[in-house]
Amino acid sequence: MKSFRIIPHVFDFKTPSGTSRGVMTQKKSWFIELQENGISAWGECSIIENLSPDYKDDASYFGKIQEFLGQWHNNSLEIAAMNEFPSIKFGIEMALLDLETGGKRILYDTPFTRVEEKIKINGLIWMGSPESMQQQIQEKINQGFSCIKLKIGAIDWADEWQILKAVRQQFSAQDIELRVDANGAYSPTEAAEILKQLADLEVHSIEQPIRAGQMEEMAELCAATPCPIALDEELIGVFDIQEKQKLLAQINPQYIILKPSLHGGISGTQEWISIAKQNNTAWWMTSALESNLGLNAIAQLASTYALQLPQGLGTGALYTANLPSPLYLDGEWLGYDSKKTFALQF
C-alpha cells in the first residue's frame, strides 16, 4: 500500500543573511513523506526565491510536487520527466533512495555514514558591514576553519578588498584558503580588474563573477584569468547532457559548484560531475540552504566521491529551529553521528 504527504515549512534565519541578490530572513521548503510496505521515507524540496528555476509561486509548486508524487503512487513516475524541476526532483530522488534503503535517512553506505571519515567544509561569511564580515571571519578562524568563503558584491568593492587584504596580511594562502562568491554581481569589465586584485591576494577562486548567460564573456574571463573561476548560476537551467557538455567545453572554467536543488537533483549532479571529469574541470558540492534533511542527502552524495576540496556544507546552523539530525560540526569537519536520528515531526 502506497501513500504520500506534502508538508510546507518556513525556516527563519538566526540572523539576516546577505547576498548580492538581497537579504534573506526566511526560506521555504516542502517536505515529502512516502510510505510503502511499512517504510516511511522522507525528502526535501527546497527553493531559493528568484533563483530556483522551478519555483514561481507556492500554489503551482505544491501542485507540481503533488503531480509527480501522484505518478509515483500510480507507478508511472519517470525521473527524466522531472529534469526541469530540479528542486522537486532532488526531494523526490532523496525520498526514493530513503525508501529503497529502509527509511533510515542513510542513503549511501560510505566511510562518512559508517563514521569512519568526516567531510572538510568551508566556513561561510555572509555579506554585511565591513565590521560584521570581519567579525564573522574571526569567528570562523577561531572555530578552526582553514577555508573561508565570502559573499561579495553588495557593499563597496574597496571595503571588501580591504577585508580580504586584512585576512591575507594575517594568514598566508597556505594557512587560510580564501574563496569569494560574487553571485554575478560584476560587469565583464569590472570583473577583469577584480580578478587581478584577487590574484594579488592569492584568493583560491571566485564564484560566478559575472551574470549567467554571457557565455562568450565568461569564456574570455576563464581563459585569461589570474584567479580561478567557478561556475554556479551558469549551470542553472541546463538539463540536456549535450548542452552541459557544450557549456563546459565552451567556457572551460577552472571549477564548477554543484547544488542538487538547482543543478538537476541527485542524478543531474552526478551527470555534471562525470562531464566535468571529462573536461578536466574540478568541482565541489554545496547546499542551497536546505534544512538538515537536504543537507544530509547532499553530504552523503558528496561522500560517494574521493573529495579533493573543501565542500560547501556548513549551513546546518543557519536557522533558529533546524531539524535535529545526526550531522554535527567538529571545527572545519562535518561528521555523522550514527547514534542520532532525524526528528521529523510536522
N, C-alpha and C positions, 0 to 999 in steps of 0.2 A: 504494500500500500504506500503510495507516494503522497506527499503534501508539501506545501511551502508557505512561507510568510515573508513579508517585507516590512521592515521597521525603520522608518525615517528617524534620524537623530541629528541634533545640532550640538557641536562641541564649542566650548568657549575657550579662547586663548587666555593663558595666565596673564600675559602682557600683550598689548597690540604689537603685531609683527609686520614690519615694513619691508616692502619691495618696491622696485621702480614702477610697478603697476598699482601701487596703493597700499594702504594699511589694512591688515586683516584682524578682526576681533572674534569672528566666528567661522566655523567651517561645517558644511553639511556632509553627512554620509547616509547611505541606505544599507542597512544590514539585511542579509537574506539568510533564512534558515531552510535547509532541505531536510526532509525526513523520509527515510526509506528503510524498511526492514529493521526497525528499531534503532536506527542510527540517526543522530541529529548532527548535521554538518552546517558550517557557517562560512559566509563570505561577506566582504565589504565592498560596496560600490561607492567610491569616494570621488568627489568632484572639487575643482577649484573654479569658482565662478569667473567668467570672462577668459578662461584658458582651456578648460576641458572641451574638446570638440563635440562631445555627445550630449552636452547639457545646454538646454535653452531655458527651461523653467521646471519647477518641481512636478507639476502635473504630467507633462509629457515624458519626463524622465522616469517617474514612477510607472507610467503606463508601458514604457518600453521594457523595463525590468519585468513587469508582470507578463508581457507578451512572450519574452524569451523563457521565463520560468514555466509558463503555460506549455510551451513547446517541449521543455524538459519533461513536464508531467505527462505529456502525450507521447513521449519517446520520439519526438521529431526534431529535437534541437540539433542544429549544425553549428559547430564552433565558428566556422568561417563566416557564417551569416551575421556574427556579432562584430566583425572586424571594424566597422565604422563607429562602434560604440565601445571604445577601449576600456573605460572605467567600469562599465557594466560587464564587459567580457572578463575583466580581471576578477571582479567579485564572484561571478558565476564559476569561472575556472577554479578559483580558490575553494569554493564550496564543493564543487565536484571532486576535487582532489581530496578534500577532507572526508567526503562521503566514501571515496574509494579506499582511504587509508584508515577508516574506522571511527571517524568523528572525534579525533583527539587533538586536532589542530597541529598534528605532526605530519606535514605534507611530504617531506623528503627525509630519507634516512641518510644523514650526513654527519661528519665529525662535529658540526655545530649542534645538531639536535641530539647527538649522543653525548654531548657535554665534554667533548674531547678538545674542541677548539673554539676560540672566540673570533669575532669579526672586528677588524680595526676600522674605526669610523672617523670622519672629520667632525670638528666642532663648528657649529653654525652660528654666525654672527648676523643678526638682523639689522636692517637699516634703522638709523635714528640719529640723534645728535652726535657730534664727534665724541662728546663726553660719555654718552651711553654706549657707543660702539667700543670705545677704549675700555670701558668697564667690563663689557661682555668678553672682550678678548682676554683681559687679565683673569677673569673667572675661568675661562676655558683652559688657559695655560696652567692656572693653579690646580685645575681638576686633572691635569696630566695629558692634555691633548697636544700632539706634535703636528697635527694637520688642522689648519683653521681655514674655514671658508667664509668670506664676507660678501654679503649682498651689497652691491654698489649701484650707483646711477640715479639716486633720488636726491641726495644732497650734493653740494658743490664738489666737483672732482678734486679741486685743490685741497679741500678738507679731507677727502677720502685718501688722497695720495699721502698727506701728512700722517694719517693714521697708519697706513701701510709702512711708511718710512720709519715711523717710531718703533714698530714691531721689528723691522729688519735691523735697525740700529742696536736693538737689544738682543736679538736672536738671529743667528746665521740661517741660511737656507737649509743647512744640514740639521739644525736644531728644530726649526719650525717651518713646515711647508705651508705656504700661503696660496689659497685659491680664491678667486673672485668670481662673482656671478652678476652679470650686468642685466640679464633678462631683456636683452635687445634695446638697451637704453640709448645707444650712441649712433650717430650717423657714421657712414664708412670713413669719412674724412677725420672725424673726431677719434674714431676707433684706432686708426692707423697711428696717430700720435700717442694715444693712451697705451697702446701695445708696447711702444718703445719705452715708455716710462715704467711700465710693469716689468719689462725685461731687466731694466736697470736695478730693480729691487728684487730680482730673482724670484718673481712670482711663478708658481708652478703652472698655472693655466687660468684662462678666463672663459667663463661660460657665456655663450651667445652674446658677443659684443655688439652686434647689430640686429635689427629686427629680422625675424624669419621671413623667408620668401624672396630675399635678394641673393639669389644663388651665385650670380657672377661676381658680385661684390664680395660675398663671403669666400668664394673660391680664391679671389685675388688676395684677400687678407690672410687666408690659411697658407697660401703659397709663399708669402713674403714675411710672415710674422716672426718677430724675435721672441714672442711669448706664445706658447702653445694655446690653441683654441679648441674648446669643447662645444659641440652642438647639443642643444637641448630642445628648445621650442621649434627648431628647424625640422625636427623629426615628427612633430605632431601632425596628424592627418595624412601621413604617408603609410598606406596599408599594403599596397601591392609589392610583392617581392622584387619585381623588376624595377619599380620606382625607387625602392630602398637601395638597390644596387647602383642605380643611376645617380642618386643623390650623393652617396658616399664616394663614388668614382669621380664625380664632377667637382665636388667641394674638397674632397680629400682632407678632412680635418685630422688634427692630431688625436682627438678624443671624441667619444660620444658619451652622453649621460642618459641612462635609461630609467624611466619611471613607468612601471607596468600600467598604472592607471591612465597614463597619457600616451604610451607608445605601443599599444597593442595587446595588453594583458600579458599573461604568462607566455603563451606561445609566440606572440608577436615580439616580445622581448628576447626570447631565445633565438628567433629568426634574425633580429638585429645583431645579436652577438655573433652569430655564425657568419653573417655578411661582413661585419667589422673585422673578424679574424682573417677573412679572405683579402680584405683591403689593407691589412696591417695597421688597423686603427685600434687603439687601446680604448677601454671603456671602464666605467664604474656605474653602480646602481644606486638609485636614490629614491627615497619615499616621496610621495606627492601629498604630504600632510595627512596621510591616513591615520586612523586610530591604531592602537597596538595590535588589533587583529590583522589589518592590512600590512602593517609594518612587519609582523611575524612572518607573513607569507613572502614578503619581499626579501627579508633576511634569509629565510630558508632557501628561496630560489637562488639568491646570490651564493649561498654556501654550497651549491652543487658545482660551482666552478672553482678553479685554483685562483684565488684572488691575489692580484699583484699590487693593488692600490687601495687606499682607504675608501670605504664606501660612505654614502650619504644617508646613514640610517639612525641619526641621533635625534629623531623628532618625537620620541615617546613621552617626553616631559613637557610638551607644549601646552597641554590642555589642563584645565582645572580638575576635570574628572574623566581621565582616560580609563580604558578597561584594564582592570588588574590582569596581569599576564605573566608568563614565565620569563619574559625579556627583562634584562637588567643591564645597567652600565657599570663597568669597572674601569674607571678612568676613561681612556680612549677606546676601550674594547666593549663590544656588545656581546653579552653572553645569554645563554639559555639555561634556565633552572628547571630541570625535569621534575622536580618535586612540586612545582606550582602548576596551576591550571588557569585557564581563562574564566573570568566571571562574566558570563553572558546572560544577563537578566534584564529584560526590557519590558 
